[in-house]
Amino acid sequence: MSGVTPAAGLIHLGMDTSKNTIVVGVLMPGEQIPVVDRIFNDEASVRRLVSRFPDRGAAAGLLRGRAGRL
């Protein structure tokens, strides 16, 4: 998942976390199949993931959801 481009409509974001990794699925508007990526479960990796979104506020929930682990 190299980047998330702006598009009209909702972007659906799903995560499955474990001690060492996070599997992230991003479903863009109008798409049928999500882009799936696996990242390390650490602050730097999550910040890199969030930086791929043009609207960082839209992905801020990702950081808030991990607040206890950062």
C-alpha positions, 0 to 999 in steps of 0.5 A: 500500500504505497499511498491513499489518494483522495476520493469522494466517499468513505474510506473503510479502514480495518485493523487486526493487531497482535503483539508484533504486527498489525494487518491493515485493510483499506477499502477505497470508495467504489472498490470491491477488494481492500488493499491489505498491508502488514506493518510492525506494531510500533509507533514509527510504523503506525505513524508511517501508515497514517502519513499515507493518508492525505487527511491525517485527521481521517486516520487519527483514530488509528493512533487513538486506538493504539494510544495505550501501546505507544 
